[in-house]
Amino acid sequence: MSEPAILRTLEPIQRPSVADSVFDELHRQILALDLPPGAKMSEADVANALGVSRQPVRDAFYRLSKLGFLTIRPQRATTVSYLSEAAVMQARFIRAAIEAETVRVACDKLRAGDFEALDALIEDQRRAVEAKEPLLFHRLDDQFHREICERSGNGFAWEAIRENKAHMDRVRFLSLSFASNDAFGDHVKLLEAIRARDPETAMGVIRHHLGRIKQQIRRIRTEHEAFFEGDELVD
C-alpha cells in the first residue's frame, strides 16, 4: 500500500541538536560577559555543567573559536578571547561596506509585507529599550539588520557579517547600558529612509549608526580595561 500523498510532501521537523544548544548557551554567556574575556574553560567542565557528553562541547568550542569568541591552544586551557580594538574596527569596516550596499538595494526591493515585519521589530525593540533588557534588544538589533539583508535578497551578506563580528558584538553589548536609545533611534531613521526609497539617506544612516562604535569603544575601554588586549586606542 502506498503512503498517503500528504506524507510524501512532509518535511522532517528540525530540532536543535545538542551541539547547537551548547553553542547557543555558551554564545549567550560570552556575549553577556557571564564568561568574561580571559575566562578559562575546559570541555570536561562545560560538559559536566550542562549535562552533556564532551563531543557537542568540542563542536561548540570549535564554532565559537571560528567566530573569534574562544582561543583554543592544544594542551593548554581554552580561554574566552580578549577584546581587540583592531578586530572591532575591522568588523565595523566590513559591516559598513556590506550594509551600505544592502540598504541601497532594500530601498528598491522591500514591499508592504516587509515593512510590516520590520515595523513589528521596531516596536519590539522599543519595548526592550523601555524595559531595560539589553540581551533582548541585542537579539532584536541583530534580527533587524539580518531581516533587511534577507528581505532585500542578500541573505548571504548577513552570513559574511556574522562571521566577522564577534569582537564588535561584545563591545556593542557593553554600549547598550548607555547607548541603546541611540541605536534604536538609528533603526527608526533607517527604516524611514528605506520606506521613502531614499538610498543616499539610508546609506548615510547605516554608516553613522555603525560608526558610533568609534566613540563608544573609548568609554568602554576606560571602564573595562581588563577585557582588552594591549592594542592601542583607535584614532
Secondary structure as UniProt FT lines:
FT   HELIX           5..9
FT   HELIX           18..31
FT   TURN            32..33
FT   TURN            37..38
FT   STRAND          40..41
FT   HELIX           43..50
FT   HELIX           54..67
FT   STRAND          70..71
FT   TURN            74..75
FT   STRAND          78..80
FT   HELIX           85..109
FT   HELIX           112..130
FT   TURN            131..132
FT   HELIX           134..151
FT   TURN            152..153
FT   HELIX           155..162
FT   TURN            163..164
FT   HELIX           166..195
FT   TURN            196..197
FT   HELIX           199..211
FT   HELIX           213..223
FT   HELIX           225..227
//
